[in-house]
């Protein structure tokens, strides 16, 4: 049996699920500018940005990547529910000349050092804030020289990188500051958009969220699942796990979960009855 690919030191590729939606029409830029947290006017053709679609109260309805294809065509992709994205956008499409069209596209996730230099072909080749690229299209391709990795390796890498997943680490009760995504999903200079008030108020006042997404690590293979409690060393419950995976290379179980803001990290904690270490999620950078 060959050794598993270590995405910390090697590049690898894995098919992954992304739901894809095209928004097309003469009003597409104006409409999306008012609904997404990123600046659509400033997004040049061929460029991508990660963004949020918020409820009027500021909670997250969708966590998406948006790519401008032309002046009047944008493509949104998400690992959450496409039906939820479409339903949310349609609620605000009043007298708006925009057509929403689900696309039957596939996605190849390329991760590891040098991922951006990998030979790839697709309708969209877009960077990921925590490193790597996604290649999207009806039949995306990546150089056959790049090793294929199984989904569990990609999932362990995602969790170790602190990259939240819609419908798993983010749901419609999550506010942006909790998920640690504001610096690379929100424009504070673009003007008004739905749900802006809460995000802008917390940023301008330096307000703390009631909880924060944290990275959790346990030695060896452990049975950890979403919903498992996280406690301090005195046994008091301080949060819960949202996702977990086994990292075979490190022989460690890695997880993400929300901990109370009173917890100062790094910290020794207990996850599902086993000792663990909680740390801040790595600070992602806006894709370039």
Secondary structure, 3 states (H helix, E strand, C coil): CCCCCCCCCCCEEEEECCEEEEEECCCHHHHHHHHECCCCCCCCCCCEEEEEEECCCCEEEEEEEEEEEECCEEEEEECCCHHHHHHHHHCCCCCCCCEEEEECCEEEEEECCCHHHCCEECCEEEECCCCCEEEEECCCEECCCCEECCHHHHHHHHHHCCCCCECCCECCCCECCCCCCHHHHCCCCCCCCCCHHHHHHHHHHCCCCCEEEEEEEEECCCCCCCCCEEECCCCCEEEEEEEEEEECCCCEEEEEEEEECCCCCCEEEEECCEEEEEEECCCCCCCC
